[in-house]
Amino acid sequence: MEQALITGVAHDRSEAKITVTGVPDHAGAAARIFRVIADAEIDIDMVLQNVSNTSSGRTDITFTLSKANGPKAVASLEKIKEELGFSSVLYDDHVGKVSLVGAGMRSHPGVTATFCEALSKVGVNIEIINTSEIRISVLIRDAQLDDAVRAIHDAFELGGDEEAVVYAGSGR
C-alpha cells in the first residue's frame, strides 16, 4: 500500500456552526432546511445529521458556514420553524476548523488515528469530523485552534514555519 503524502495543515477561524434541533425525521426535512439556506445565497461547508431517536422521530442537523452569514441563516431558518416543526436553531461562532491535507487520506486509516490522537493529547475535543481522499477536517473550539495546529504539525513532522489560513466561502 502506498504511503499517504501529507502536504500541510490548514486552519480557518471564519466559520460558525448552526444546529437545527428536533427536526422531524422524514424524507424532505433536510432538503427543506438546505433549500432555505441556498435561497438565501449562503454557502455551507461541513454537514452532520445525527442518528434520530426512533422513539421521538426527531433528529438534529448541524452545518458550518461563514460567520458573516450566520445571522442571515438563523433568521432564514426561524422563518420555517413552524412549517417544518423543528425545535430550535442554535448558533455558535466560537468554533474553528483545522484540516490535514494530502493525498491518500481515506486509504490510510492510520492517518485518521494519528490525527485524532494528536488532538486528544492536547485536550482538543472534536465536534465534527469530515474526511475526503485529500483532507481530514475537524471542527473544534476556536480557543484551541493554535494548539491543534501545533499538535498536528508535530504528529506528522511537518515543521511549523509555514502556515496556511483558509477563509470560508466560495469566492462568489
C-alpha positions in Angstrom: 0.0 0.0 0.0 1.3 3.4 -0.9 2.1 5.8 1.9 -0.1 8.9 2.4 1.5 12.1 1.2 0.8 14.7 3.9 1.3 18.2 2.4 0.2 20.5 5.2 -2.2 21.8 7.8 -4.8 24.5 7.2 -7.0 26.3 9.7 -10.0 28.5 9.4 -11.2 30.9 12.1 -14.0 32.4 9.9 -16.6 29.7 10.3 -19.6 29.3 12.6 -21.8 26.3 13.4 -25.6 26.1 13.2 -27.6 23.2 14.7 -31.2 22.7 13.9 -32.6 20.6 16.7 -35.7 18.4 16.9 -36.1 18.1 13.1 -38.8 15.7 12.1 -37.0 12.6 10.7 -38.8 12.2 7.4 -38.0 12.5 3.7 -37.7 16.1 2.7 -36.9 17.7 6.0 -33.2 18.1 5.4 -33.9 19.2 1.8 -36.2 22.0 3.1 -33.5 23.2 5.5 -30.8 23.3 2.9 -33.1 24.9 0.3 -33.8 27.8 2.6 -30.1 28.3 3.2 -29.4 28.1 -0.6 -32.2 30.5 -1.4 -30.5 33.0 1.0 -27.4 32.5 -1.1 -25.4 31.1 1.8 -22.6 28.6 1.2 -22.3 25.8 3.7 -19.3 23.5 4.4 -19.4 20.6 6.8 -22.7 18.8 7.4 -23.7 16.4 10.1 -27.0 14.7 10.7 -27.3 12.8 14.0 -28.9 9.4 14.3 -32.5 10.0 15.0 -34.2 8.9 18.2 -36.6 6.4 16.9 -39.0 6.9 19.8 -39.3 10.6 19.1 -38.9 10.5 15.3 -36.6 13.6 15.5 -33.0 14.3 14.6 -30.5 17.2 14.7 -28.8 18.7 11.6 -25.6 20.6 12.0 -23.7 22.5 9.4 -20.9 25.1 9.2 -20.9 28.4 7.3 -19.2 31.7 7.2 -19.6 33.8 10.4 -20.6 36.7 8.2 -23.7 34.6 7.0 -24.6 33.3 10.5 -27.3 35.8 11.5 -28.9 35.7 8.0 -29.0 31.9 8.1 -30.5 31.9 11.6 -33.2 34.4 10.5 -34.0 32.3 7.4 -34.4 29.1 9.4 -36.5 30.8 12.1 -39.0 31.7 9.3 -39.7 28.0 8.6 -39.6 26.7 12.2 -43.3 26.3 12.5 -43.8 25.0 8.9 -41.1 22.3 9.3 -41.8 21.7 13.0 -38.2 21.6 14.4 -37.4 22.6 18.0 -34.7 25.3 17.7 -31.8 26.9 15.9 -28.5 27.0 17.8 -25.8 29.3 16.6 -22.1 29.0 17.7 -19.4 31.3 16.3 -16.7 30.2 18.7 -15.5 27.3 16.5 -12.6 26.8 14.2 -11.7 24.3 11.6 -8.4 22.6 11.2 -7.5 20.3 8.3 -4.8 17.9 7.4 -4.2 18.0 3.6 -2.6 15.4 1.4 -3.1 12.5 -1.0 -4.4 9.1 0.0 -6.1 10.0 3.3 -9.1 7.6 3.1 -6.9 4.7 2.1 -4.7 5.1 5.2 -6.6 4.5 8.4 -3.5 5.3 10.5 -3.6 8.9 9.3 -7.0 9.5 10.9 -6.0 7.7 14.1 -2.7 9.8 14.4 -4.6 13.0 13.6 -7.2 12.3 16.3 -4.6 11.2 18.8 -2.6 14.4 18.3 -5.7 16.4 19.1 -6.6 14.3 22.1 -3.1 14.7 23.6 -3.5 18.4 23.8 -7.1 18.2 25.2 -8.9 19.1 22.0 -12.4 17.7 21.6 -13.7 17.1 18.1 -17.2 18.4 17.5 -17.5 17.4 13.8 -15.1 15.4 11.6 -15.2 15.2 7.8 -12.9 13.2 5.6 -12.2 13.0 1.9 -9.5 11.5 -0.3 -7.3 14.5 0.2 -8.4 16.1 3.5 -9.3 15.4 7.1 -11.1 18.3 8.7 -12.4 18.8 12.2 -14.5 21.5 13.9 -13.2 22.4 17.4 -13.4 25.3 19.9 -11.7 28.4 18.4 -9.7 28.9 21.6 -7.9 25.6 20.9 -7.1 26.1 17.2 -3.5 27.2 17.7 -2.8 24.2 20.0 -4.4 21.9 17.5 -2.4 23.2 14.6 0.9 22.8 16.5 -0.1 19.2 17.7 -0.9 18.1 14.1 2.3 19.6 12.8 4.3 17.8 15.4 2.4 14.4 14.9 3.1 14.4 11.2 6.6 16.0 11.4 5.6 18.9 9.2 7.5 21.6 10.9 5.9 24.9 11.9 7.4 27.6 9.8 4.7 27.8 7.1 1.1 28.5 7.8 -2.0 28.2 5.5 -5.1 30.1 6.5 -8.3 29.2 4.8 -11.3 31.6 4.7 -14.8 30.2 4.3 -16.8 30.9 1.2 -16.7 30.0 -2.5 -15.3 33.3 -3.7 -18.5 34.3 -5.4 
